Amino acid sequence: MESTQQGAMLIADITGYTQYLSASELDHAREVLKSLLELLIAHTKPPLVISRLAGDAVISYGLAGRMIQGQTFVEMIENTYVAFRKAIDQMVLNTTCGCNACRNISNLDLKFFVHYSEFGIDRLGGHDEMVGADVIVLHRLLKNHVTEQTGMRAYTLYSDAAIKALGIEGFCEKLAAHREEYEHLGVVEVWVQDMHPVWQAKRDTLKIEIPPDQVLFKYGMDFPLPPEIIWDYVTREEYRNMLMGSNIKDIQNRPAGRVAPGSIYRCYHGGNVYTNQTVVEWQPFEQYTTQNQSPIPKTSMLARIQLTPTPEGTHVTVTYRKATGPVILRTLSDVISNLFFRKLAEQVNTALKAHIENEMVEGRLALAESTWIPADDIHDAAMASLSSAIL
């Protein structure tokens, strides 16, 4: 066993199979489960590492010192749930089969369990097995009374230890406090997020588009890192400073401890003089947009940061929309801003890339490689889950 590590442990568990399989055709049920397991595997991105599959669950971990900020971790889970719900809806829409397995796809759902603790890693049978007393806590949390006491069918359950270690205490404003008691473990304090509202909000959200004739300036850069890691960089104050050529000291208005529409990046220009960059759109790992006050009075402009996956990593595009305001003032703002952005684009590419490269060299950004799970392992996990449900 390797030396003891600290970090986050995550289980993504597909639910609804007991009812779903009671009278379902095995072949169709297996294909559905395999497809959903493949989706969960694909969405378990670095710095998370897949430990193993356990029937209809994917178990992973992220080591301390290599973790993303707490909000990004939460958004990775939410993004996975949204992708899962989209897949379920697509399966329902596309199927023409009338068997029980296909008719009951919509009954499937997803739960997540998050704990943070010390654990060891054993290499067993081709996978990394987490071991230790707190690993038992994580697995015991799968058996709980959340649904019967809260009515939530799909949720993320965070242990109190995970909330504190991830630094997302403010997030608890939107979560339900809950406790479970287990033999030999005693009372475990947890926090529960209902995932159905996450799906509804994402499904109904439209992306902000900037028409080509309204683009003032645009520049892009490429990074050899996945979108989840780049998102973590470009949303933090210290890195957004480099990206936008600003001096952002803080973020105002974080509902439930999170940056979201309505949050304000406050950009200081010396002393107590500042302008506000208000978040108007927040699409994790894809794009976010701010309404930026211009140094020219009575004018402002949209600034959008987009992340596009590439074979080598991520392409980041920063787009500024022409200013709004009185015609003379907005024309002046566009002229001045255009000159500034041209100079900025040359600096940002070099500065931000150099900073990220230094963090990698110094070990502060140590990425795990994406985990590859053989198709046979996914098939075996699906069959094990089906067999236990049928029995």
C-alpha positions, -999 to 999 in steps of 0.1 A, spaced: 0 0 0 12 35 -8 17 60 20 -15 76 34 -29 104 13 -55 131 19 -82 141 -6 -117 140 -18 -135 107 -25 -165 106 -48 -191 79 -57 -215 85 -86 -242 59 -82 -270 52 -108 -302 45 -90 -337 31 -98 -325 -3 -110 -343 -24 -84 -376 -13 -98 -363 -9 -133 -351 -45 -136 -378 -64 -118 -395 -72 -151 -370 -59 -177 -354 -76 -205 -317 -83 -197 -300 -74 -230 -316 -40 -233 -311 -32 -197 -274 -41 -200 -269 -18 -230 -286 11 -212 -264 6 -181 -232 3 -201 -240 35 -220 -246 54 -187 -215 40 -171 -195 51 -201 -209 86 -197 -199 87 -160 -164 75 -168 -161 101 -196 -171 129 -171 -147 118 -144 -120 143 -154 -86 151 -140 -77 159 -113 -101 131 -103 -88 96 -108 -111 66 -112 -105 40 -85 -129 13 -98 -164 5 -110 -187 -12 -85 -218 -24 -104 -237 7 -113 -213 31 -95 -181 49 -105 -157 55 -76 -130 82 -79 -107 103 -58 -87 136 -60 -56 141 -40 -50 171 -18 -25 195 -34 -38 186 -69 -74 196 -64 -93 224 -80 -111 250 -60 -143 239 -42 -168 256 -65 -152 240 -96 -155 206 -79 -192 212 -72 -197 224 -108 -180 192 -121 -206 171 -103 -234 193 -115 -222 191 -150 -221 153 -148 -256 152 -136 -268 175 -164 -251 153 -190 -267 122 -174 -302 137 -175 -297 148 -211 -286 112 -220 -317 98 -203 -340 122 -221 -323 114 -254 -327 76 -248 -364 81 -241 -368 102 -272 -350 78 -295 -363 45 -283 -391 28 -302 -388 -4 -282 -418 -13 -260 -400 -36 -236 -400 -28 -199 -363 -20 -198 -368 7 -225 -401 20 -213 -387 25 -178 -354 43 -187 -369 76 -174 -371 61 -139 -333 60 -137 -315 87 -118 -281 96 -103 -267 102 -68 -233 114 -57 -215 109 -24 -186 131 -14 -162 126 16 -128 141 24 -103 123 45 -71 103 47 -69 70 28 -44 47 13 -42 33 -22 -37 -4 -30 -31 -16 -65 -55 -45 -69 -66 -63 -100 -56 -35 -124 -73 -7 -104 -65 16 -75 -84 5 -44 -89 31 -17 -85 17 18 -89 31 53 -114 37 80 -129 68 63 -134 49 30 -158 28 50 -177 59 60 -181 69 24 -196 35 14 -218 35 45 -233 68 34 -248 50 3 -273 35 28 -292 64 42 -327 79 48 -323 110 26 -351 102 1 -376 91 27 -370 122 49 -365 148 22 -382 134 -9 -351 140 -30 -346 112 -56 -314 126 -71 -290 143 -48 -253 150 -39 -245 141 -3 -215 159 11 -200 149 44 -194 178 68 -157 170 65 -159 175 27 -177 208 30 -149 222 52 -120 207 33 -133 221 0 -139 255 15 -176 257 5 -193 265 38 -213 293 21 -227 267 -3 -246 252 27 -271 280 25 -286 261 -5 -282 226 10 -303 206 34 -286 197 67 -290 160 75 -275 133 98 -272 96 96 -263 72 124 -244 40 118 -234 12 141 -197 15 151 -195 49 134 -220 69 154 -236 101 139 -223 114 106 -232 150 98 -239 156 61 -253 182 37 -276 173 8 -281 191 -26 -312 184 -46 -300 178 -82 -333 181 -100 -333 219 -98 -298 219 -112 -310 201 -143 -341 223 -147 -320 255 -144 -294 243 -169 -320 230 -193 -338 264 -194 -306 286 -196 -297 301 -230 -262 311 -239 -254 347 -246 -244 353 -282 -225 383 -295 -234 390 -332 -204 392 -355 -212 429 -364 -211 437 -327 -177 423 -319 -152 450 -309 -122 427 -304 -115 390 -300 -84 370 -292 -77 334 -284 -50 311 -269 -45 273 -265 -36 254 -234 -26 217 -231 -50 212 -202 -87 200 -201 -115 226 -199 -123 217 -162 -87 228 -152 -87 259 -174 -121 269 -161 -107 268 -126 -80 292 -137 -100 317 -157 -127 321 -130 -103 329 -101 -95 365 -93 -57 362 -96 -58 346 -130 -86 367 -144 -64 396 -137 -39 384 -163 -66 374 -188 -85 407 -187 -55 430 -180 -71 442 -148 -64 444 -111 -92 425 -94 -90 425 -57 -122 407 -47 -155 393 -58 -187 408 -44 -221 391 -40 -215 353 -40 -250 338 -35 -246 307 -13 -208 312 -14 -206 307 -52 -198 329 -82 -229 331 -103 -250 356 -123 -251 387 -102 -216 383 -87 -192 412 -93 -155 411 -100 -144 444 -86 -115 459 -107 -94 485 -89 -75 513 -107 -55 527 -78 -67 537 -43 -104 532 -39 -113 538 -75 -128 508 -92 -151 495 -119 -175 466 -117 -175 435 -139 -209 419 -133 -214 383 -141 -245 380 -164 -240 344 -176 -223 313 -160 -220 281 -180 -194 260 -162 -166 246 -184 -182 263 -215 -184 301 -211 -191 330 -189 -200 366 -196 -196 398 -176 -210 433 -181 -180 455 -177 -181 492 -167 -159 512 -191 -135 539 -178 -155 562 -201 -185 573 -180 -220 560 -189 -207 532 -210 -202 495 -206 -195 464 -227 -200 426 -226 -169 404 -222 -173 367 -229 -148 339 -221 -154 307 -240 -137 273 -236 -136 249 -265 -121 214 -261 -94 205 -286 -75 173 -292 -45 189 -274 -64 205 -245 -85 237 -245 -89 268 -268 -98 299 -248 -115 328 -267 -121 362 -252 -146 383 -270 -155 420 -263 -188 435 -275 -189 471 -287 -198 495 -259 -233 506 -251 -242 542 -240 -245 576 -255 -232 575 -291 -203 598 -287 -191 582 -254 -195 547 -267 -175 555 -298 -148 570 -277 -149 539 -254 -146 516 -284 -115 534 -298 -97 534 -265 -106 499 -256 -96 485 -290 -61 499 -286 -58 485 -251 -71 451 -261 -46 448 -289 -17 454 -265 -33 431 -239 -37 402 -263 0 401 -269 8 401 -231 -18 377 -219 -9 347 -241 27 348 -228 20 357 -192 -8 333 -184 9 304 -202 42 310 -184 24 312 -150 6 278 -156 38 262 -169 56 274 -137 29 259 -115 33 226 -133 71 227 -129 69 236 -92 44 207 -86 14 230 -77 -4 218 -108 1 180 -109 -25 165 -132 -35 128 -132 -39 112 -166 -74 104 -176 -84 69 -165 -91 43 -193 -115 16 -183 -115 -15 -206 -149 -22 -223 -149 -57 -207 -147 -41 -172 -177 -19 -180 -196 -50 -193 -187 -70 -162 -198 -41 -139 -231 -38 -157 -237 -75 -155 -228 -76 -118 -253 -48 -112 -281 -65 -132 -275 -98 -115 -277 -84 -80 -308 -64 -89 -326 -94 -105 -317 -117 -76 
